[in-house]
Amino acid sequence: MLFDIIRRTFAVVILNITGAFVGGSVIGIEIWQAAIMAAVAGVMGVAQELSRSYLSDGHLDVEEINRTFGKIADKSGPKEK
């Protein structure tokens, strides 16, 4: 379960970094700085959502982890019309 969380967190970090390259270059931040900021934001976003799930009942199960990453994927994915 831990390795699943790590792999999925890495996927969130990649999603955040790809968006930060464009945004960082537009406002004049160096690429490596934008990537680090996006990576930290991705990890903290995952930690925040998992913490919310943990606080609700005191443990994390697979369903809660899937729900957490589903929320994050919905936020970053394309919107359907």
C-alpha positions as CSV (number, residue, x, y, z in Angstrom):
1,M,0.0,0.0,0.0
2,L,2.8,2.4,0.8
3,F,4.5,1.9,-2.6
4,D,1.2,2.5,-4.3
5,I,0.9,5.8,-2.5
6,I,4.5,6.7,-3.5
7,R,4.0,5.8,-7.1
8,R,0.7,7.7,-7.3
9,T,2.2,10.7,-5.6
10,F,5.0,10.7,-8.1
11,A,2.3,10.8,-10.9
12,V,0.7,13.9,-9.2
13,V,4.1,15.5,-9.0
14,I,4.7,15.0,-12.7
15,L,1.3,16.5,-13.5
16,N,2.1,19.5,-11.4
17,I,5.6,20.0,-12.8
18,T,4.4,19.9,-16.4
19,G,2.0,22.7,-15.7
20,A,4.6,24.7,-13.8
21,F,7.0,24.8,-16.7
22,V,4.6,26.9,-18.7
23,G,3.5,29.1,-15.8
24,G,7.0,29.6,-14.5
25,S,8.4,30.6,-17.9
26,V,5.5,33.1,-18.4
27,I,6.3,35.0,-15.1
28,G,10.0,34.7,-15.4
29,I,10.8,32.0,-12.8
30,E,13.7,29.6,-13.7
31,I,12.5,26.2,-14.8
32,W,14.2,24.3,-11.9
33,Q,12.6,26.6,-9.4
34,A,9.1,26.2,-10.9
35,A,9.6,22.4,-10.9
36,I,10.6,22.3,-7.3
37,M,7.7,24.5,-6.2
38,A,5.3,22.3,-8.2
39,A,6.7,19.1,-6.8
40,V,6.4,20.4,-3.2
41,A,2.9,21.5,-3.9
42,G,2.0,18.1,-5.3
43,V,3.3,16.2,-2.4
44,M,1.6,18.6,0.1
45,G,-1.7,18.3,-1.8
46,V,-1.5,14.5,-1.5
47,A,-0.5,14.6,2.1
48,Q,-3.4,17.0,2.9
49,E,-6.0,14.8,1.2
50,L,-4.7,11.6,2.8
51,S,-4.6,13.4,6.2
52,R,-8.3,14.4,5.8
53,S,-9.2,10.8,5.1
54,Y,-7.2,9.5,8.0
55,L,-8.7,12.0,10.4
56,S,-12.3,11.0,9.6
57,D,-11.9,7.4,11.0
58,G,-8.3,7.0,12.2
59,H,-7.1,4.6,9.5
60,L,-6.6,4.6,5.7
61,D,-7.9,1.8,3.6
62,V,-7.6,1.2,-0.1
63,E,-11.0,2.8,-0.9
64,E,-10.0,6.0,0.9
65,I,-6.7,6.1,-0.9
66,N,-8.4,5.6,-4.3
67,R,-10.9,8.3,-3.5
68,T,-8.1,10.7,-2.5
69,F,-6.2,10.2,-5.7
70,G,-9.5,10.3,-7.7
71,K,-10.2,13.8,-6.3
72,I,-6.7,15.0,-7.3
73,A,-7.0,13.4,-10.8
74,D,-10.4,15.1,-11.2
75,K,-8.9,18.5,-10.3
76,S,-6.0,18.2,-12.8
77,G,-7.7,16.3,-15.6
78,P,-9.6,17.7,-18.6
79,K,-13.2,18.7,-17.9
80,E,-16.0,16.9,-19.7
81,K,-18.7,19.0,-21.3
